[in-house]
Amino acid sequence: MHLCGLSRSTIYDLISREAFPKQISLGGKKRGVGAVGNHRVDG
């Protein structure tokens, strides 16, 4: 969220519309987003 300036709800909305990279498991309850640096979200 800090890297892209979008709110959590906006990110989840974009993920559901396949307009943002899906989360990946980092082990346990931790999650991350793959390849954020390779994607640009215009809005």
C-alpha positions as CSV (number, residue, x, y, z in Angstrom):
1,M,0.0,0.0,0.0
2,H,2.8,2.4,0.8
3,L,4.6,1.6,-2.5
4,C,1.6,2.3,-4.8
5,G,-0.4,4.8,-2.8
6,L,-3.7,2.9,-3.0
7,S,-6.0,1.9,-0.1
8,R,-6.4,-1.7,1.0
9,S,-9.9,-1.9,-0.3
10,T,-8.9,-0.5,-3.7
11,I,-6.1,-3.0,-4.0
12,Y,-8.5,-5.9,-3.2
13,D,-11.0,-4.5,-5.7
14,L,-8.3,-4.4,-8.4
15,I,-7.2,-7.9,-7.5
16,S,-10.7,-9.2,-7.9
17,R,-11.0,-7.6,-11.3
18,E,-7.5,-9.0,-12.3
19,A,-6.2,-5.5,-12.7
20,F,-3.5,-5.9,-10.0
21,P,-1.1,-8.8,-9.2
22,K,-2.6,-11.5,-7.0
23,Q,-1.3,-12.1,-3.5
24,I,1.3,-14.8,-2.9
25,S,1.8,-16.7,0.3
26,L,5.0,-15.8,2.2
27,G,4.4,-18.5,4.9
28,G,2.0,-18.6,7.8
29,K,-0.5,-15.8,7.6
30,K,1.8,-13.4,5.7
31,R,1.0,-12.4,2.2
32,G,2.7,-10.4,-0.5
33,V,2.1,-9.2,-4.0
34,G,4.2,-10.6,-6.8
35,A,6.0,-8.4,-9.3
36,V,4.6,-5.1,-8.1
37,G,7.5,-3.3,-9.6
38,N,6.5,-4.6,-13.1
39,H,2.9,-3.3,-13.0
40,R,1.5,0.2,-13.3
41,V,-2.0,1.1,-12.2
42,D,-3.5,4.1,-13.9
43,G,-6.6,5.6,-12.5
